[in-house]
Amino acid sequence: MAYARGVAETFGDKSLLAKIYGLDDSEFKAASVEDDDSQFEKYGLSRMYEDSFIKRKTHAAITTFLKVMDGQVFEACHGFQFVVSRIAESLNVKGSNAYDKIAKAVEGKIKSEYIINYAESRGIDIPGLVSGPNSIYNRLSAL
């Protein structure tokens, strides 16, 4: 994801992030990406990116990885990446470290909500598992 954001910021190519978030290019608007045509022309970055293997290989590498990992880990899901990106934009943060912290917080929230809902639907007393006479520690000690 950090590499994909770097490509968007460097080359102004929003299509890769749109694919990652599961959106069409026309639906996707990345406010953090600023196009600077003078820099592209001055250093030939646009031509290098568009006319060489870089764009094709970058898109293939990132999208193939996400297709393989989608459904296996939270971080690879379109919705997860979209939520993390929107939170980062609303907080106006940049950098892979900030994205990592936001991603860990979102993942932790999803997992904790799942565990709480699972426990409540099955009548499991979570605080009772870690303290009190029926705690896991007391049960193992009794064994």
Secondary structure, 3 states (H helix, E strand, C coil): CHHHHHHHHHHCCCHHHHHHCCCCCCCCCCCCCCCCHHHHHHHCHHHHHHHCHHHHHHHHHHHHHHHHHCCCCHHHCHHHHHHHHHHHHHHCCCCHHHHHHHHHHHHHHHHHHHHHHHHHHCCCCHHHHHCCCCCHHHHHHHC
